[in-house]
Amino acid sequence: MPRNKRAHHQQRVVSKSRRKSPSRLVDRSDAARERALKALAAMRHGQTLSRAARDNGVTVRTVKRYVGSALVQNRPGGRVRATKSDRLVRYLQIPGFDGRPRDIRAPGSKAASEFASYKADITRLLRGDRHAMDKWHGRRIAGIELVTDPKTLVEQARKEILPYSLYRSLSGGAA
């Protein structure tokens, strides 16, 4: 009997050493959550759950795990569809007043859509539309004050301080 215990103990030690480090697991789950959110967005544009999951490289189970509260099914066995909006938290970057990107927490799809519209208007500004930021002066999204000064935003873009998705538009445009 002692021999079996020893063999079992050795096997258990080996399996512990094969475990992934916690930081790698966090990175993997963050990436899976982002892909699940992209699948949710695809469902809001007409794709089925299984198609959206497949196109975004996640399983249906993973989508349900991360964004299940934004999915509804009217009857058992019926089609699963996405709600119009949700309260899922998204982590985004926007320009900061100190010249560095600011990490923010967008509480839901409506706030995230507003931030996306704000970032799109920054891109319009960087491509030459002087009035792109007019509607944002003095506004806040989810209690967060926005940088709207064109000179500040253009300067941040020239120094490549803005998040990649914003200053990417400068490669072929005027600023």
N, C-alpha and C positions, 0 to 999 in steps of 0.2 A: 504493500500500500504506500509506503513512503516514496517509492519510485514514481508513482503516478502524481503525487503531490508536487514533487520536484519538477517533473516534466510540465505539469500545469503551470507552475510558477514561472518557469523559463519561458513558456509560450506567452504568458501574460506580460512579462517584461518586454519581450520583443514587440508585442502589439502596442504597448505604450510608446515605445521609441518611434514607431511609424506614424504616430499621430501628427497632424499638421500643427504648426505653431499658432497660438491664438491670433496673432496679428494677421497671418495669412488667411485665417478663417474669416476674420472681420472684413478684410478686403474682398474676399470672394462673396460674402453675403451682401456687402454694399453694392458690388457689381451686379449681383443677381437681382437686388431690389431695384436698381436703375433700369435693368432690362425689363423687369415686371411693370414698372411705370411706363416704359415705352410701349409695352404690349397693351396696357390700359388705354393709352392715347390712340393706338391703332384700332382698338375696339370702338372707341368713340368716333372713328372715321369709317366705320362700317365693317371691319373684319370680325370674324367669329373668334371666340376665345382660343380655340385650338390653332387656328391659322395665325393669330397675333402672337401666341406663345412660340410657335415654330419659327416664325419670321424673326423673332427677337432672341432666339437661342435659349429659351427657358422652357420648362415643362408647365403644363396646365396647373399642376400641384403647386409649383413655385409662384405662379401668378396669383393663385388663390391665397397662398400663405402671406404674401406681401401686400396685395391690394384687394383682398377678399371683401372688405367693407364697402368697396366701390362697385361691386358686382351684384346683380340681382337676377333671380330666376322666378318667373311668375308661377310656374307649376312644376312638380317633380317630373324630371325627364325633359323639361322645356329648355329652350335656348337660354344661355347665360348671356346677359348684356351688361354694358357698363352704364352707370348712372351718369347724369349730365355733369355733375360736379362731385367733388369729394373733399374730405378734410385731412387727407394724407399729407404729411409734412414732406417738403422737398428742400434740399439744400442747394442754394444757388450762389453765384458770385455776381456782384454789381460793382461799379466804380465807387471808390471811397473818397471822402473829402481830403484825406491825407495823401492821396496820390497812389494808394495801393488798393488792389481788389479787396472788397469786403465780403466775407462769407456771411450769408443770411439764411434764415429759416423761414420759408414761405409756408404759411399754414393753410394749405388747401390748393385745389386746382385753379380757383378764381384768382388768388393772389399770384400764383405762379404764372398764369396767363398775362396778368398785368405787368409783371416783371419782364416777361418775354416781349411785350409790346414796347415797354420802356427801352429795352436793349435794342430792339429793331429800330426805334427812333434814333438812338445813339448812332447806329450804323448809317441811317439816312443822313444824319448830321455830318458824319465823317466822309460821306460821299459827296457832300457839297450842298445839301439842303439846309440853309441857314435858319429856317423856321421849324425844323423838326422837333425841337425841344420846347416850343412855346406852350403846348398843352400840359407840360409837366411842372412848370414853375409853381412852387409853393405846395405841390401835392406830396402826399405820403402814400405808401402802399404798406399795409399791415403795420402801420405805425413807424415805418422806416423812412427817414428823409432822403430824398434823392438828389444826386448831383445833377444840376441842369445847366450850369454855366458852360456855354460852348467853348470858350477859351480853355477852361480847365480840362474838359473832355478831349479836345484836340491835342493839347499838350501831353496828356496822359497817353494818348494813342501814339504820338510821335516818339515818346520814350518807351513804348511797348510795355506800359504798365497795365493797361486794360486787359481783362481776361481774353484769352486767345480768340474766342468766338466773336469778340467785338473788333479787335484790331486786325483780324484777318481780312476785313473788307478794304483795308488801306492798300493792299498789295497792287490793286489795279485802279484805285480811285484817287480823287483829289482830297486833301485835307488841309 
